[in-house]
């Protein structure tokens, strides 16, 4: 009897250690990448945050809050192939950043079979616009804003026609993606982007949450609970991600 008690005690200690390790792993994941997978929920969903500035091929100063694309891309692959994860919610509060890195992340999200919902809080500026519309359903809170402006480039720029052609092609890639994944027309998106009467030191337009929905850029006005509820609906009505899931 005494030995059985010791075995039960050892098993209990092992379970406690395992639970503590899992909690530490989750805390470390949140701290390093801003990601978390919900536990004890109606559906198992993964939360991904895109905050600060989207960091691309060049490192930003250490004092900048950044989202590193080399962290986000493998995380999206992991979510897509993990059968236990039923949905993905993307929370955006970004000033923009590297155009190609942001567009690459947006294309990956748009190509996922996993049900996805995005919600813009604070701001979804610049390359944050394609990121916001890349989900299957997008939300924005009333107080959030989005800045739509032409592509910028820092560093040395050659004053030749080829440079202008490159800018046009880059802008077309962004515009085509946004219009393909939202309800705004290409003509209206260009009008907002080329507006010269609003920003003091730049071209473009700043729109709030309600205007973003009225323009067809974002699907719905709402908060976190609205986004989660919609994600649950998508999970329950979507086709199986894998051919053998329905069998």
N, C-alpha and C positions, 0 to 999 in steps of 0.2 A: 504493500500500500504506500509506503513511504517513497519508494522509487517511482511509482506512478505519479505521485504528487509532484516530484521533481521534474518528471518529463512534461507534465502539463504546464508547470511554471516556465520551463525552458521554451516550450512551444509558444506560450504567451509572450515571452520576451522577444522571441524571434519575430512574431507578428507585429509587435509594437515597433521593433527596429525597422521592419520592412515598411510600415506605414509612415514612420518618421523619415525614412530615406525618400519615399515617394513625394512627401510634402516638400522636402528640401529640393528635390529635382524640379518640382513645379515652380517653387519660388525662384530658383536659379534661372529657369526658362523665362519667367516673366521679367526678371531683372535684366537679362542679357538681350532678349529679342522682343520683349513686349508681347509674347504669345502665351495663351493658356487654353487648355482643353477643359471644358466644363465637366463636372462630375455630378452624379445624382440629379440629372435633369431629364425632362421628358424625352429629349433627343440629345445625343452626344454631338456637340458642336465645338468647333475650334474657333478661337478669337485671335485675329491677327491685327496688329496696329501698324499704321503707316503715319509717322509723326515727324515733325521738324522738316529737315531737308532730305530729299532722296539723294543718297550718295552713289555716284557712278564709278567711273574709271579712275577718278582722282580722290585722294583723301581730303576731307574737309578739316578745318582747324578743330582741335579737341574740345573747344568750348561750344561748338555747334551741336545741337540736338539733331541726330541723323537717323535715317533708316537705310541700312546697307542692303543693296540688292543681292549680294552674295549670300545673305542670310534668308531673304524672303523667297528666292527662287527654289532652293531645296525644300523649304518649309511647305511651299505650295505643292511640290511633287509628292512629299510625304502625306499631305492631307488627301490628295487625289487618289493615292493607291491604298490608303488605310481604310479598310472596310468598316472598322468600328466607328469612324468619324462620319457622321451623317450630313453635316452642313458646315459652312464657313461664314462667319460674320467678320467683315473688314471695317475697322474704325479708322477714319481719316481725319487728321488735323495737321495738314502739311502746307508749307509755303511754296512747294514745288521742288525743283532741283534738276538733276541730270535728265535731259529729255529722253535719250535712248534707253537709259536704265528704267525710267518710269514707264515708258511705252512698252518695254519688254515685260515688265511685271504685269501691266494691264492686259497684254495679249495672253499671258499665261492664265490669268484669272478668267478672262473671257472664254478661253478654250477648255475650261474644266467642266466635267460632267457633274461634279459635286454641287449641290444647291448652294448658291452664294448670295449674300446680301451685303451691301455697303451702306454705311451711314457717315455723313459728313458732320463733324462737330467742330466748332471753332472756325476752321477754314479749309477749303480744298482748292488751293490756288495753282495756277499755271499747269504743270504736268499732273497736278492733283485732279484735274478735270477728267482726263482719260481714266485715271485710276478709279474715280468715283463711279463712272458709268460702266466700268468693265464687269460689274457683278450682274447677276440675272435680275435683281431688283435693287434700285438705289433709293436711299432716304437722305434727307437733310433736315437738321433741326432749324427752327425759324430764325435763330440768332446767328447762324453760320453764314459765311460769305464765300463766294468763289470769284477769282479773278481770271478773266479770259483775255489773253494778250498774245501778240506775235512771238515767235521764237527769238530768243536772244543768244548772243555768243560772247564769251569773254576771251581775252587774250588777243593775239595778233590776227587781224582780218585783212585779207588782200582785197583791195578796191578794184576788182575785176568782175566782168559779167558772170563768170562761173560761180562766184561767191553768192550772188543774188539768186542764181538758179538753184544752188544747193539749199538756200534758205527756203525757197518756194517749195522744193520737193519735201523738205523736212516738215514744213507747215502742212502740206497736203497729207502727209502720213498721219499727223495728229488729227486734223480735221476729219479725214475719212473715217478714222477709228471712232471718234466721238459721235459722228452722225450715224454711223453703222450700229452703234450700241446705245443710242438714246433716241428721243423723239424730236430733236431739234433739226431743222433743215440746214444744209450746207450754206445757203445764202444768208440765213439769219445768224449762224455761228460766225461767219466772216464779218458781218456787220458789227457784231459785238466786239470781235477781236480787233477791228480796225478803227474803232471809235476814237476820235481825237478830242472830244469835248468833255471828257470826264476826269481822266487822270492828269495830274499836273506835269509830271516828268516822264510820262510814258503814254503809249497808245493802249487802248483796251477798255474793258468794262468790269466793274465790280457789281455783282448781283447778290442779293440776300436769298435766304432759303425759299421764301414764297415765290420770288421772281424766277428762281432756277426751275421750280416746278411748272410755273406758268409758261416758261419758254420751252418746256419739253426736254430740258437738259437732264433733270433729275425726275425720277418716277413719282415719288411721294414725299410729302411733308410729314415728319413724325420723329419720335424719339426712339430710345433703345428698345422699349417694350414693343413698339410697333414693328421695329425691324426683326426682333426675335420671333414675334408672332407670325410675320410673313415668312420667315425662314422655316418655321415649323410647317407651314402650309406647303411650301415648296418641297420639303422633305417628304411629306405624306402624299403628294400628288405627282411627284417626278417619276419618270421611268427608271427602272433599276440601272445602276451604273455598270454592272457586270452581267453578262449573258446568263450565268448560272444562278443569279440571285432569285429569279422568279421560279426556279424549278424546285 
